[in-house]
C-alpha cells in the first residue's frame, strides 16, 4: 500500500512556489539557475500524465527547465509528451535492442548534455510529488557544505520502522547463510549485500558541475544508472547525502516497479499491480491542455 492518497501538500501551494522562487532568485543573483529536472518516459502514459501534472502544478511560476526523454515509446505516451509546451522533449531512437537499465542510462546521458544548470534532479515517471518544497529541501542538503555530489534515498519505499528492521534482519541472515554455504563448498546463490548503499534515481539530486569536472556520467560499466557514478564520486572524496525514507516520502509517493506494471509486467493479482492501480487512480487528474512541446 502507499502512504498517501492524493493528499494536498502540507503547505499551501503558494508557499511551495515561494520557496522555489526564493532559491531561484538567490542563485540567479550569483549568475546561475539552481536546478533542472530530468525524466525518462517509456510506454507509461498514465504514470507520465500523473507525474507531470503534479510537477507542473508544483512548479507554477518558477523558471525550472524540465527535460523529458522519450525512449522510443512510439505510443500514446509519446503523442502526449508532444502536446506539452513547458517541457523540453528529447526523442531518443536507439540503434538496436537494449536492456532496460542501459536504455534508461543512455537516455539520462543524452539529456545531461542539454542541462545548463549546476544541479539536476532525476525523477521517474512513477514518482508523484505532492509537496514541491522537496526540491528546496534537497537542494539545501546538497549545498549546505562543500563537496556533496548527490542527495537522495537508498530505499524506494517508506516501509516504516518495523518492516525496515525485519527486512534488514532477514537480508542479514540470508547474506551470511549464503556466505557460509560458499565457504563450505555447497551449491547456492551468491550472497547479496544486506544493506542498500546506492541512491535510487526516482528522486535524486546530482551536482552536474562536479560530474563534468571529472568527466563522469550516469551510464557506466553496464550497471544501473548512477551506481558506478556514485562509487567513483566517493573514491574521489566527495560526499553522498542520504535522506531517510520517512523524510523523503513526506513530500512524495513512488510506485514500486511502476513502469514494469505500466507495461503489463505483473499479473492482475500481484500486489505491485494492485498498488500501481490504486496509486494511479488516486493521482490521476484530467490531462494537461494540448500544446506544442519544445522538440529535439
C-alpha positions in Angstrom: 0.0 0.0 0.0 1.1 3.6 -0.4 1.5 6.3 2.1 -0.8 9.0 0.8 -4.0 9.2 -1.3 -3.9 12.2 -3.5 -3.1 14.3 -0.4 -2.6 18.0 -1.0 0.7 19.5 0.0 1.2 20.0 3.7 1.9 23.7 2.8 -0.3 25.9 0.6 0.8 25.8 -3.0 1.8 29.5 -3.0 4.3 28.8 -0.2 5.9 25.9 -2.1 6.2 28.2 -5.1 7.6 31.0 -2.9 10.4 28.7 -1.6 11.4 27.7 -5.1 11.3 31.3 -6.3 13.5 32.5 -3.4 16.0 29.9 -4.3 15.9 30.8 -7.9 16.3 34.5 -7.2 19.2 33.9 -4.8 21.1 31.7 -7.3 20.2 33.9 -10.2 21.9 36.8 -8.4 25.0 34.7 -8.3 24.7 34.2 -12.1 23.2 30.7 -12.3 19.8 29.0 -12.1 19.6 26.4 -9.3 18.5 23.2 -10.9 16.8 21.4 -13.8 14.6 18.3 -13.8 15.2 15.2 -15.9 12.8 12.3 -16.6 12.8 9.3 -19.0 9.5 8.0 -20.4 9.0 4.6 -21.8 5.4 3.4 -22.6 4.0 4.7 -19.3 1.2 7.1 -20.3 -0.9 7.0 -17.1 2.2 7.4 -14.9 3.7 10.1 -17.0 0.5 12.1 -17.1 0.1 12.0 -13.3 3.7 12.7 -12.6 4.0 15.7 -15.0 0.6 17.2 -13.9 1.7 17.2 -10.3 5.1 18.6 -11.3 3.7 21.4 -13.3 1.2 22.3 -10.6 4.0 22.4 -8.0 6.4 24.5 -10.1 3.9 27.2 -11.2 5.7 30.5 -11.6 9.2 29.0 -11.2 11.7 29.1 -14.0 12.8 25.5 -13.9 13.9 23.6 -17.0 12.2 20.2 -17.3 13.7 17.7 -19.8 11.8 14.5 -20.7 13.5 11.9 -22.8 11.1 9.5 -24.7 12.9 6.2 -25.1 11.3 5.3 -28.5 7.9 4.5 -26.9 6.1 5.1 -30.2 2.8 5.0 -28.4 0.2 7.3 -26.8 2.7 8.5 -24.2 4.9 9.9 -27.0 2.0 11.7 -28.5 1.0 13.1 -25.1 4.5 14.5 -24.5 4.5 16.2 -27.9 1.5 18.3 -26.7 3.3 19.9 -23.7 4.9 23.3 -24.2 6.5 23.6 -20.8 8.9 20.7 -21.2 11.9 20.1 -23.5 11.1 16.8 -25.2 14.0 14.7 -26.5 13.0 11.8 -28.6 15.7 9.1 -28.5 16.0 6.5 -31.2 18.3 3.6 -30.2 20.3 1.8 -32.8 19.1 -1.6 -31.7 17.7 -3.7 -28.8 18.8 -2.6 -25.3 18.4 -3.8 -21.8 16.0 -1.6 -19.8 18.7 -0.2 -17.5 21.1 0.5 -20.4 18.4 2.4 -22.3 17.5 4.4 -19.2 21.1 5.3 -18.5 21.8 6.4 -22.1 18.7 8.5 -22.1 19.8 10.3 -19.0 23.2 10.9 -20.5 21.6 12.2 -23.7 19.6 14.8 -21.7 22.5 15.6 -19.5 24.2 17.1 -22.5 21.4 19.7 -22.6 21.4 20.6 -18.9 22.8 24.1 -18.3 22.3 24.3 -14.5 24.7 23.3 -11.7 22.3 20.7 -10.3 19.9 18.3 -11.9 17.0 16.3 -10.3 16.5 12.8 -11.6 12.9 11.7 -11.4 11.0 8.6 -12.5 7.6 8.9 -14.2 6.2 6.8 -11.3 7.3 9.5 -8.8 4.4 11.6 -7.6 5.5 14.8 -5.9 2.6 16.4 -4.0 4.8 18.8 -2.0 7.2 20.7 -4.3 9.3 22.1 -1.5 11.1 18.8 -1.7 13.3 20.5 -4.3 14.3 23.3 -1.9 14.9 20.7 0.9 17.2 18.5 -1.2 19.0 21.5 -2.8 19.7 22.9 0.7 21.1 19.4 1.7 23.3 19.5 -1.4 24.7 23.0 -0.9 24.9 23.3 2.9 28.5 22.0 2.9 31.1 21.8 0.0 31.8 18.5 -1.7 28.3 17.0 -1.8 28.0 15.1 -5.1 24.4 13.8 -4.7 21.4 13.8 -2.4 18.8 11.0 -2.3 17.4 7.9 -0.7 18.7 4.3 -0.8 15.1 2.9 -0.4 12.3 3.0 -2.9 9.6 2.8 -0.3 8.9 4.1 3.2 8.3 0.8 4.9 8.3 2.2 8.4 10.5 1.1 11.3 9.1 -2.4 12.0 9.2 -3.6 8.3 12.6 -2.0 7.8 14.0 -3.8 10.7 12.5 -7.1 9.6 13.9 -6.6 6.1 17.4 -5.7 7.3 17.4 -8.7 9.7 16.2 -11.2 7.1 18.6 -9.9 4.5 21.5 -10.1 7.0 20.6 -13.7 7.8 20.3 -14.6 4.1 23.6 -12.9 3.3 25.6 -14.8 5.9 23.8 -18.1 5.2 24.9 -17.9 1.6 28.5 -16.8 2.6 28.7 -19.8 4.9 27.4 -22.2 2.2 30.1 -20.8 -0.2 32.8 -21.4 2.4 31.7 -25.0 2.9 31.6 -25.6 -0.9 27.8 -26.0 -1.0 25.9 -25.0 -4.1 23.8 -21.9 -3.9 23.4 -18.3 -4.9 26.0 -15.6 -4.4 25.4 -13.5 -1.3 24.0 -10.1 -1.9 24.7 -7.0 0.2 22.2 -6.9 3.1 22.3 -3.1 3.2 21.2 -0.8 0.4 24.1 1.6 -0.4 23.2 3.2 -3.8 20.9 6.2 -4.2 17.7 5.3 -6.1 17.1 7.6 -9.1 13.3 8.0 -8.5 14.2 11.3 -6.9 17.9 12.2 -6.7 19.8 15.4 -6.9 23.2 15.3 -8.7 25.9 18.0 -8.9 26.3 18.4 -12.6 29.4 20.7 -12.2 31.3 18.0 -10.3 30.2 15.3 -12.8 31.5 17.4 -15.7 34.7 18.4 -13.9 35.6 14.7 -13.6 34.1 13.7 -17.0 31.6 11.3 -15.4 28.0 10.5 -16.4 25.1 8.2 -15.5 25.6 5.1 -17.7 28.9 3.5 -16.9 30.2 -0.1 -16.9 26.8 -1.6 -17.8 25.5 -1.1 -14.2 22.3 0.5 -13.0 22.5 4.2 -13.9 24.2 6.2 -11.2 25.7 3.2 -9.3 29.2 3.4 -10.8 29.0 7.2 -10.8 28.3 7.1 -7.0 31.3 4.8 -6.3 33.6 7.0 -8.4 32.5 10.2 -6.6 33.1 8.6 -3.2 36.5 7.4 -4.4 37.3 11.0 -5.4 36.5 12.1 -1.8 33.0 13.6 -2.4 30.0 13.1 0.0 26.8 11.3 -0.8 24.0 12.7 1.3 21.4 10.1 2.2 17.9 11.0 3.3 15.8 8.8 5.4 12.7 7.3 3.7 10.5 8.9 6.3 11.8 12.3 5.4 11.7 12.0 1.6 8.3 10.3 1.5 6.7 13.1 3.4 6.9 15.0 0.1 6.2 12.4 -2.5 5.0 8.9 -3.4 6.8 6.4 -5.5 5.1 3.4 -7.2 7.2 0.4 -6.7 8.1 -1.1 -10.2 5.5 1.3 -11.6 7.0 1.3 -15.2 7.0 -2.5 -15.2 3.4 -2.5 -14.1 2.5 0.0 -16.8 3.8 -2.4 -19.4 1.8 -5.4 -18.0 4.8 -7.0 -16.3 2.8 -8.4 -13.4 -0.4 -10.4 -13.2 -3.6 -8.6 -12.2 -3.5 -10.2 -8.7 0.1 -9.3 -8.0 0.5 -6.9 -5.0 2.6 -4.5 -7.0 0.0 -4.4 -9.8 -2.8 -3.7 -7.3 -0.7 -0.9 -5.6 0.0 0.6 -9.1 -3.7 0.7 -10.0 -4.6 2.3 -6.6 -1.9 5.0 -6.9 -2.6 5.9 -10.5 -6.3 6.2 -9.7 -5.5 8.3 -6.6 -3.3 10.8 -8.5 -5.0 10.8 -11.9 -6.2 14.2 -13.0 -7.6 15.5 -16.3 -4.8 15.5 -18.9 -3.0 18.8 -19.4 -4.3 21.0 -22.2 -2.7 20.2 -25.6 0.1 22.5 -26.5 3.3 22.4 -28.6 6.4 21.0 -26.9 10.0 22.1 -27.4 11.2 19.3 -29.7 14.6 17.8 -30.2 
